[in-house]
């Protein structure tokens, strides 16, 4: 349920509504807007005496939110949420940040070289896995805490924001200490205990769509984070599995406008995992920006042929540089701009 206040409602009117919601045994969540304040109600609103609340001073109307993902829905918040993961790196506005880097942090030399190349080409954040969930238990699993320390070193040298994945609650605490944004990977999209935990950390979260998840599933997973009081959630389309083996996954571009209609949360696109093929990454990244994606997440490695993971889908540095140039042109054509860092 959402209580919409009148534009001239006083702070006393808002407090009175919050008190009544609390008296009825529920938790109020004030949502100040540019023109008026709305007050969300967390809990089973079927038991709320909304007719009484509607008659309180300063109340304009009471709306019943129909979507199961309440706080993630545009019914709850009509204007798009802007999530800032570091100064100047914002998702959800007119800027389109480009997040790039290797699949895995492999060494100090590798991640520093990648960071320098990302910055030189015009990227605004560095991605790289310190913890790697791999299909095979014998594949490279990442450097763990050492990888996080190397990412922090790369940030100190280049000024790039850091986005990296957490696989469990203990790892999430470590990632929150070192990184600017916690990534929840496709395999953990429905790890609800992990989602609740990162919700309590108040750190920006990039939530990837599961490889067999519907958009409704994705938004309900985001709801777990929002319900813990963390409003800084960025969604990510990274492809879903189908019967077709022409590409690693089916990159669902329609997810971008569909999510933007249903939810106020920003959504970025990951064409690297979405296709799994280097020569398909650039055209699909271009298409994603044209479709309105709020950012691009792409894998780039200084030497993809020697990468310990996902080398086949990682761009070479010169390919990444050319991609950023093309994205600037496309973003400008639709009234947006690729984020530029000083």
C-alpha positions in Angstrom: 0.0 0.0 0.0 1.2 3.5 -0.8 -0.2 6.6 0.9 0.1 9.6 -1.3 0.2 12.9 0.5 -1.1 16.3 -0.8 1.6 18.7 -2.1 0.9 21.1 0.8 0.9 18.3 3.5 2.9 19.4 6.6 5.5 17.4 8.4 3.0 17.0 11.2 0.5 15.4 8.7 3.2 13.0 7.5 4.1 12.1 11.1 0.5 11.5 11.9 0.1 9.0 9.0 3.3 7.2 10.0 2.1 7.0 13.6 -1.2 5.4 12.4 0.5 2.9 10.3 2.7 1.9 13.2 -0.3 1.8 15.5 -1.9 -0.8 13.2 1.2 -2.9 13.5 3.0 -2.1 10.3 6.2 -0.3 9.3 5.9 3.0 7.5 8.5 4.1 4.9 8.4 7.8 3.9 9.3 8.4 0.3 9.9 12.2 -0.2 9.5 13.4 -3.8 10.0 16.6 -5.6 6.4 17.7 -5.4 4.9 15.5 -2.7 5.7 12.8 -0.2 4.4 9.2 -0.4 4.5 6.8 2.5 4.9 3.1 1.8 3.6 0.4 4.1 5.6 -2.8 4.5 3.7 -5.9 5.4 0.5 -7.6 4.5 -1.6 -4.6 3.6 -4.8 -6.7 3.3 -5.2 -6.3 7.1 -4.8 -2.5 7.0 -7.8 -0.2 7.7 -6.9 2.0 4.8 -10.2 3.9 4.8 -9.3 5.5 8.1 -5.8 6.4 6.8 -7.3 7.9 3.7 -9.3 10.3 5.9 -6.3 11.7 7.8 -5.3 15.3 7.3 -2.9 15.9 4.3 -3.7 12.5 2.6 -4.5 12.8 -1.1 -5.1 9.1 -1.8 -4.3 5.5 -0.9 -3.0 3.2 -3.7 -2.9 -0.5 -3.5 0.3 -1.8 -5.2 -0.6 -4.7 -7.4 2.8 -6.0 -8.2 4.3 -8.7 -6.0 7.6 -6.8 -6.1 6.3 -3.8 -4.3 9.3 -1.5 -3.6 10.9 -2.3 -6.9 7.7 -1.3 -8.9 7.0 2.0 -10.6 3.7 2.0 -8.7 5.8 2.4 -5.6 8.2 5.0 -7.1 7.3 6.6 -10.4 10.6 8.4 -11.0 13.7 6.4 -11.9 16.2 5.7 -9.1 19.7 6.9 -9.7 22.3 4.7 -8.0 25.7 6.3 -7.5 28.5 3.8 -6.8 31.3 6.4 -6.6 31.6 10.1 -7.2 30.5 10.8 -10.8 29.5 7.1 -11.6 25.7 7.1 -11.7 23.3 4.6 -13.1 19.7 5.6 -14.0 20.1 9.1 -15.3 21.2 10.5 -18.6 24.8 9.1 -18.2 25.7 5.6 -19.4 28.7 4.3 -17.4 30.9 1.6 -19.0 32.2 -1.0 -16.5 34.9 -3.1 -17.9 37.8 -5.5 -17.0 38.7 -9.1 -16.9 36.5 -11.9 -15.7 39.0 -12.8 -13.0 41.8 -11.0 -11.1 44.8 -13.1 -12.0 47.8 -11.0 -10.8 48.9 -7.5 -9.9 50.4 -7.0 -13.3 47.3 -8.1 -15.1 44.7 -6.1 -13.2 46.8 -2.9 -13.2 47.3 -3.2 -16.9 43.6 -3.8 -17.4 42.6 -0.8 -15.2 44.9 1.5 -17.1 43.5 0.3 -20.4 39.9 0.7 -19.1 40.5 4.2 -18.0 42.5 5.2 -21.1 39.6 4.0 -23.3 36.9 5.9 -21.3 35.5 3.4 -18.9 34.3 4.6 -15.6 34.5 1.5 -13.4 36.6 -1.7 -13.2 35.1 -5.1 -13.0 37.1 -8.3 -12.0 36.3 -11.3 -10.0 38.2 -12.1 -6.8 35.7 -14.9 -6.0 34.7 -17.0 -9.0 31.7 -19.4 -9.0 32.7 -21.9 -11.7 30.8 -24.8 -13.2 33.8 -27.1 -12.5 35.3 -27.4 -9.1 38.7 -27.8 -10.7 38.6 -24.5 -12.6 40.3 -21.3 -11.4 38.2 -20.0 -8.4 39.8 -16.6 -8.0 42.4 -15.1 -5.6 40.0 -14.3 -2.8 41.1 -11.6 -0.5 44.3 -11.1 -2.4 42.2 -10.3 -5.5 40.2 -7.7 -3.5 43.5 -6.1 -2.4 44.7 -5.9 -6.0 41.4 -4.3 -7.1 41.8 -1.7 -4.3 45.4 -1.1 -5.6 44.0 -0.6 -9.1 41.4 1.9 -7.8 44.1 3.8 -6.0 46.2 4.1 -9.1 43.5 4.9 -11.7 40.5 6.3 -9.7 38.2 3.8 -11.2 35.2 2.5 -9.1 35.3 -1.2 -8.4 32.6 -3.7 -9.1 33.2 -7.3 -8.0 31.2 -10.4 -7.1 30.3 -11.9 -3.7 29.4 -15.5 -3.5 28.4 -15.8 0.2 27.7 -13.7 3.2 31.2 -13.8 4.6 32.6 -12.9 1.1 30.0 -10.1 0.9 31.4 -8.5 4.0 34.9 -8.6 2.5 33.7 -7.2 -0.8 31.9 -4.4 0.9 35.1 -3.4 2.6 37.1 -3.2 -0.6 34.7 -2.5 -3.5 32.3 0.3 -4.5 29.6 -2.1 -5.7 28.8 -5.7 -4.7 27.9 -7.9 -7.7 25.5 -10.8 -7.2 26.0 -13.2 -10.0 23.5 -15.1 -12.0 24.0 -18.3 -10.0 23.2 -16.5 -6.8 20.2 -14.4 -8.0 17.9 -16.5 -5.9 20.2 -17.0 -2.9 17.8 -15.2 -0.6 19.9 -15.3 2.5 22.7 -13.6 0.6 20.3 -11.0 -0.9 19.0 -10.2 2.6 22.5 -9.8 3.9 23.7 -7.4 1.2 20.6 -5.5 1.8 21.8 -4.8 5.3 25.3 -3.7 4.2 23.9 -0.5 2.5 26.4 -0.8 -0.3 25.3 -0.5 -3.9 24.4 -3.9 -5.4 24.5 -5.0 -9.0 22.1 -7.9 -9.3 22.4 -10.1 -12.4 19.5 -12.0 -13.9 19.7 -15.7 -13.4 20.3 -17.9 -16.5 16.8 -19.4 -16.3 15.0 -16.5 -14.5 12.0 -14.5 -15.6 11.9 -10.8 -15.3 9.4 -11.2 -12.5 11.9 -13.5 -10.7 14.6 -10.8 -11.1 12.5 -8.1 -9.6 11.4 -10.3 -6.7 15.0 -10.9 -6.0 15.7 -7.2 -6.0 12.8 -6.9 -3.5 14.7 -8.9 -1.0 17.5 -6.3 -1.0 15.1 -3.4 -1.0 13.1 -4.9 1.9 16.3 -4.8 4.1 16.5 -1.0 3.6 19.1 -0.8 0.8 17.6 1.3 -2.1 20.8 1.1 -4.2 20.1 -1.8 -6.5 21.2 -2.0 -10.2 19.7 -4.8 -12.3 21.7 -6.5 -15.0 20.6 -8.4 -18.1 23.2 -11.1 -18.9 21.5 -13.5 -21.2 19.3 -16.6 -20.5 19.8 -20.2 -21.5 17.8 -21.6 -24.5 17.8 -24.6 -26.7 20.0 -22.7 -29.3 23.7 -23.3 -29.2 24.7 -20.6 -31.7 25.7 -18.4 -28.7 26.5 -19.1 -25.1 23.3 -17.5 -24.0 20.3 -15.7 -25.5 20.9 -12.0 -24.9 17.4 -10.7 -24.0 17.5 -7.0 -25.2 13.7 -6.7 -24.6 14.5 -7.0 -20.8 15.8 -3.4 -20.9 12.5 -1.7 -21.9 10.3 -4.2 -20.1 12.2 -3.7 -16.8 12.1 0.1 -17.2 8.4 0.0 -17.6 7.8 -2.2 -14.6 10.5 -0.8 -12.2 12.2 2.4 -11.2 15.5 0.5 -10.7 18.3 1.1 -13.3 19.2 -1.8 -15.6 22.5 -2.4 -17.3 23.5 -4.9 -20.0 26.3 -7.5 -20.0 26.8 -8.5 -23.7 29.9 -10.5 -22.8 28.0 -13.2 -20.8 24.9 -12.5 -22.9 26.6 -13.9 -26.0 29.8 -15.6 -24.9 31.5 -14.7 -28.2 34.0 -11.9 -28.6 32.8 -10.9 -32.1 29.2 -10.6 -30.9 30.0 -8.4 -27.8 30.4 -5.1 -29.7 27.3 -5.2 -31.8 25.1 -6.3 -28.8 26.7 -3.6 -26.6 25.7 -1.0 -29.2 22.2 -2.4 -29.4 21.8 -2.3 -25.6 22.7 1.4 -25.4 20.3 2.1 -28.3 17.6 0.1 -26.4 18.1 2.4 -23.4 20.3 0.4 -21.1 21.6 2.4 -18.1 25.1 1.1 -18.4 27.3 -1.5 -20.0 29.2 -4.3 -18.3 31.8 -5.8 -20.6 34.8 -8.1 -20.2 38.2 -6.8 -21.5 41.5 -8.5 -20.9 45.0 -7.3 -21.7 45.8 -10.7 -23.3 42.5 -12.7 -23.7 44.3 -15.7 -25.2 46.0 -16.2 -21.9 43.0 -15.5 -19.6 42.3 -18.0 -16.8 38.6 -17.6 -17.4 36.2 -16.3 -20.2 39.0 -15.5 -22.6 36.8 -16.3 -25.6 34.3 -13.5 -24.8 36.8 -10.9 -23.6 37.6 -8.0 -25.8 41.2 -7.0 -26.7 42.1 -3.5 -25.4 41.9 -1.9 -28.8 38.5 -3.5 -29.5 37.3 -2.0 -26.2 38.6 1.4 -27.0 36.7 1.3 -30.4 33.6 0.1 -28.6 33.5 3.1 -26.2 33.9 5.5 -29.1 30.9 3.9 -30.9 28.8 3.9 -27.7 29.4 7.6 -27.3 27.9 8.2 -30.8 24.9 6.0 -30.1 24.3 7.5 -26.6 24.4 11.0 -28.1 21.8 10.1 -30.7 19.3 9.2 -28.0 20.0 12.2 -25.7 22.4 10.5 -23.4 26.1 10.4 -22.9 28.8 7.8 -21.9 30.1 8.8 -18.5 33.4 10.6 -18.7 35.8 10.5 -15.8 38.4 13.2 -15.0 
